[in-house]
Amino acid sequence: MGDAVELEVGGRTVRLSSPDKVFFPERGYTKLDVARYYQAVAPGILRALRERPTTLQRYPDGVEGEWFYQKRAPKSMPDWIPTAHITFPSGRSADEMCPTEEGAVVWAAQYGTLTFHPWPVRRTDVDHPDELRIDLDPQPGTDYDDAARAAHELRAVLDEYGLRGWPKTSGGRGLHVFVPIEPRWTFTQVRRAAIAVGREMERRMPEKVTIKWWKEERGERIFIDYNQTARDRTIASAYSVRPRPHAPVSAPLRWDEVGVAHPQDFDITTMPARFAELGDVHADMDDHAFSLEPLLELARRDEHEHGLGDLPYPPEYPKMPGEPSRVQPSRARKPKPSAS
């Protein structure tokens, strides 16, 4: 698989073993190709990961081999990569890596990391998110173009409530919109704000958008996955490579590109040229931090005026205060008919 090579990135020398190991058989892309991709976009992905506890999605034998999520920092991690102590909903905890240098990304690629999943917090305050992340997930019968149309309406909603979002492709069929926020609110409150956004989107696009948790209720609509804002739920970072045969990447977009550019336009061979030309089109995200209060007030109005409270959490989460039943509607017990 070839002799080891050394790559220079961000002032660090990172050793890459087995550089010719094929990670994407359909295209013939190797481990070295992945590492060089991350070398080319290092300032952009570091901006997305900097100081964030990060789960690694590792494919040590390529996309056709076995894979796993690594939450705990690897024992082999160099001492120049810091960690943060985070707590999962189960009550267990772990120390996760927190990239602070570009070299950390290429170091992770050496161990077969394709996708980086950062928490929406910084290591200095792991209990208060500084990003509201909105996941526009196409359901069967819908596609990326449907998600793009929903994204433009979402942009209008955010604007009306004094917020601004930065869009990116998921690397698949969907779109993500990240909103930088002040780190003042808990995961529960941020999730409540995401639910409020989803309900407002439902009101505006009832035939096109849904926030229904149960798949049987979603229909052919774009699902706003509010549970991606729950503690320990993460979304692939900007510039992350996605484990699909053609090696796509999660591409940051300008708003005028949403619906014009498509996910297949961005992979590990095309993104470096775009990055060299345009730089990181989300570079100014960290210059902003918006208040969630307008969305939390919308959530309060939804509850008090319309009786719209919390929504179900994922099944592995402990039962939360005020949470409705987690039983899907088709399996819920129906009340017995009263005796005549």
Protein Blocks (a to p, Z undefined) as FASTA:
>chain_A
ZZaddddeehiacddehklbcfblmnopafklmmmmmmmmmmmmmmmmgopacdddddfk
ojklccdddfbdcfklcfklccdddddfkopacdddddfbfklmmmmmmnopabdcddfb
dfklmkbccbdcddddddehiafklmmmmmmmmmmmmmmnopacddddehiabccddddd
ddfbcfklmmmmmmmmmmmmmmmmmmlgccbfblklnopaddddfklmgghiacddehia
cddfklpacddddfklgokacfklpcfklmmmmmmmnopaklmmmmpccdfklmmmmmmm
mmmmnopacddddfkbccdehiacfbdfklpccdddddZZ
